[in-house]
Amino acid sequence: MQVFWGIVVAALSLLCWGGQAVVCFAPAIGAKLGLSEREADVAPTFWADVRGEARWDFLTLWTLVAAGVLIVIDHSAWPYFGLVGGSMYVYFAGRGIFTRVEMRRRGLRVGSARSLKVVFTFLTIWGVTGLAVVTASIAAMTTP
């Protein structure tokens, strides 16, 4: 079961981190793949926010990928990566959802209704995954 859980964590987080890497380094390709909106389709403020977010996420979100790999190989350091990485994903998901909702309320173009459904779905999945890994990390750290 531990190997399965580690593979799930690694796969979901690799999808997120890898997607942000593409958006960071090749935004046009990211938009073509549906990983982000095209610059022309969103408000300039939102575009700038997403670009900065992609850069920061590329630098930080690898930690949950590492936790998943460490879970698979049963390395004792996984809870530390899991605590940091899981927390990053909870923050990433919450910020992504609330920022888009607030910007939309203020009339900023943040994407089509269809793409927002996809974004909110994946952000929720990543947030729940992050929360589960944080919980499992704390449990692993407190179990003798």
C-alpha positions in Angstrom: 0.0 0.0 0.0 2.9 2.4 0.8 4.4 1.9 -2.7 1.0 2.7 -4.3 0.5 5.8 -2.1 4.0 7.0 -3.0 3.4 6.5 -6.7 0.1 8.4 -6.5 1.8 11.3 -4.6 4.7 11.3 -7.0 2.5 11.2 -10.1 0.1 13.9 -9.0 2.8 16.2 -7.8 4.9 15.6 -10.9 2.0 16.5 -13.1 1.7 19.8 -11.2 5.4 20.6 -10.9 6.0 19.6 -14.5 3.1 21.7 -15.8 4.4 24.7 -13.9 7.8 24.1 -15.4 6.4 24.2 -18.9 4.4 27.3 -18.1 7.5 28.9 -16.6 9.9 28.2 -19.5 7.5 27.9 -22.5 4.3 29.7 -21.8 3.1 29.4 -25.4 3.5 25.7 -25.3 1.8 25.6 -21.8 -1.2 27.4 -23.3 -1.3 25.1 -26.3 -1.3 22.1 -23.9 -4.1 23.7 -21.9 -1.8 24.2 -18.8 -2.5 27.9 -18.8 -4.4 30.5 -20.7 -3.1 32.4 -23.7 -1.9 35.8 -22.8 -4.4 37.5 -25.1 -7.3 35.7 -23.3 -6.7 37.0 -19.8 -6.2 40.3 -18.0 -2.6 41.6 -18.0 -2.6 41.5 -14.2 -3.6 37.9 -14.1 -1.1 37.0 -16.8 1.7 38.6 -14.7 0.5 36.8 -11.6 0.4 33.4 -13.3 3.9 33.9 -14.8 5.4 34.8 -11.4 3.5 31.9 -9.8 4.9 29.5 -12.3 8.5 30.6 -11.7 8.1 30.2 -7.9 6.3 26.9 -8.2 9.0 25.5 -10.4 11.5 26.3 -7.6 9.4 24.9 -4.8 6.9 22.3 -5.8 9.5 19.6 -6.5 9.5 18.8 -2.8 6.3 16.8 -3.0 7.6 14.8 -6.0 10.7 14.0 -3.8 8.4 12.9 -1.0 6.5 10.6 -3.2 9.7 9.0 -4.5 11.0 8.7 -0.9 7.8 7.0 0.1 8.2 4.4 -2.6 11.7 3.6 -1.6 10.8 3.7 2.1 13.4 6.3 2.9 13.2 7.8 6.4 13.4 11.4 5.1 10.0 11.3 3.3 8.0 12.8 6.2 10.2 16.0 6.1 9.8 16.4 2.4 6.1 15.5 2.8 5.6 18.1 5.4 7.2 20.9 3.4 5.9 19.7 0.0 2.4 19.0 1.2 2.2 22.4 2.8 3.4 24.0 -0.4 0.6 22.2 -2.3 -2.1 23.2 0.2 -0.9 26.8 -0.2 -0.6 26.5 -4.0 -4.2 25.2 -4.2 -5.8 27.6 -1.9 -4.0 30.6 -3.4 -4.9 29.5 -6.9 -8.5 29.1 -6.2 -9.1 32.2 -4.0 -7.0 34.4 -6.4 -9.1 33.4 -9.4 -12.4 33.7 -7.6 -11.5 37.2 -6.3 -10.1 38.4 -9.6 -13.2 37.2 -11.4 -15.4 39.0 -8.9 -13.6 42.2 -9.7 -14.2 41.7 -13.4 -10.7 40.5 -14.5 -10.5 38.0 -17.3 -8.9 34.9 -15.7 -10.0 32.2 -18.2 -13.0 30.6 -19.8 -15.6 28.9 -17.7 -14.5 25.5 -19.0 -10.8 26.0 -18.2 -11.7 27.4 -14.7 -13.6 24.2 -14.0 -10.5 22.2 -14.9 -8.2 24.5 -12.9 -10.4 24.3 -9.8 -10.7 20.5 -10.1 -7.0 20.0 -10.3 -6.2 22.6 -7.6 -8.6 20.8 -5.3 -7.0 17.4 -6.0 -3.6 18.8 -5.3 -4.7 20.6 -2.2 -6.3 17.5 -0.8 -3.3 15.4 -1.7 -1.0 18.0 0.0 -3.2 17.9 3.1 -3.2 14.1 3.2 0.6 14.0 2.9 1.0 16.6 5.7 -1.3 14.5 7.9 0.7 11.3 7.1 4.0 13.1 7.6 2.9 14.4 11.1 1.7 10.9 12.0 5.0 9.3 10.8 7.0 11.9 12.8 5.1 11.3 16.0 5.0 7.5 15.8 7.9 5.9 17.7 
